[in-house]
Amino acid sequence: MRNMTTLLAALLALVALAGCQPKQDNGAPGPAQQAGKAVDDAGARVAKSLHAPIDKAEEAKRKMAEAGEQAKRDIAEATDDARQGLNDATNEVGKKVERAGEKIQKAAQ
């Protein structure tokens, strides 16, 4: 914002100076044309300087979206692995309880 203010101040000074020049009849652009070109050039430079940060922000947004999707896939995979591990552990505990019950029944006979 500070650079833009400085640039606009410089443009205003240029326009003021351009208006003070004597009239040129040799076909060269007049003060208003020179000032208009200066404003156009300044606008193009400002637009160019703004495109780089916007492009960087768009790239960061894309990368964050990709990272979010990858994290989502990783969480789903980890959840599935945990679920399978829990099912395996439950089955193993069930088998051990069944064997312990059989041992108790044999001991009671």
Backbone hydrogen bonds, N-H to C=O, Kabsch-Sander energy under -0.5 kcal/mol:
donor,donor_aa,acceptor,acceptor_aa,energy
5,T,1,M,-2.0
6,T,2,R,-2.3
7,L,3,N,-2.6
8,L,4,M,-2.6
9,A,5,T,-2.3
10,A,6,T,-2.3
11,L,7,L,-2.2
12,L,8,L,-2.3
13,A,9,A,-2.1
14,L,10,A,-2.3
15,V,11,L,-2.6
16,A,12,L,-2.4
17,L,13,A,-2.5
18,A,14,L,-2.7
19,G,15,V,-1.8
20,C,16,A,-0.6
20,C,17,L,-0.9
21,Q,18,A,-1.0
25,D,23,K,-0.5
34,Q,30,G,-2.7
35,A,31,P,-2.6
36,G,32,A,-2.6
37,K,33,Q,-2.5
38,A,34,Q,-2.5
39,V,35,A,-2.5
40,D,36,G,-2.6
41,D,37,K,-3.1
42,A,38,A,-2.5
43,G,39,V,-2.7
44,A,40,D,-2.3
45,R,41,D,-2.3
46,V,42,A,-2.6
47,A,43,G,-2.6
48,K,44,A,-2.4
49,S,45,R,-2.5
50,L,46,V,-1.6
51,H,47,A,-1.4
52,A,48,K,-1.0
54,I,50,L,-1.6
55,D,51,H,-2.9
56,K,52,A,-2.3
57,A,53,P,-2.4
58,E,54,I,-2.4
59,E,55,D,-2.2
60,A,56,K,-2.5
61,K,57,A,-2.4
62,R,58,E,-2.3
63,K,59,E,-2.6
64,M,60,A,-2.5
65,A,61,K,-2.2
66,E,62,R,-2.3
67,A,63,K,-2.6
68,G,64,M,-2.4
69,E,65,A,-2.3
70,Q,66,E,-2.4
71,A,67,A,-2.5
72,K,68,G,-2.2
73,R,69,E,-2.2
74,D,70,Q,-2.6
75,I,71,A,-2.6
76,A,72,K,-2.1
77,E,73,R,-2.4
78,A,74,D,-2.5
79,T,75,I,-2.6
80,D,76,A,-2.3
81,D,77,E,-2.5
82,A,78,A,-2.6
83,R,79,T,-2.7
84,Q,80,D,-2.5
85,G,81,D,-2.5
86,L,82,A,-2.6
87,N,83,R,-2.4
88,D,84,Q,-2.6
89,A,85,G,-2.4
90,T,86,L,-2.6
91,N,87,N,-2.4
92,E,88,D,-2.3
93,V,89,A,-2.6
94,G,90,T,-2.4
95,K,91,N,-2.2
96,K,92,E,-2.2
97,V,93,V,-2.6
98,E,94,G,-2.2
99,R,95,K,-2.4
100,A,96,K,-2.5
101,G,97,V,-2.5
102,E,98,E,-2.2
103,K,99,R,-2.3
104,I,100,A,-2.3
105,Q,101,G,-2.3
106,K,102,E,-2.3
107,A,103,K,-2.4
108,A,104,I,-1.7
109,Q,105,Q,-0.8
109,Q,106,K,-0.6
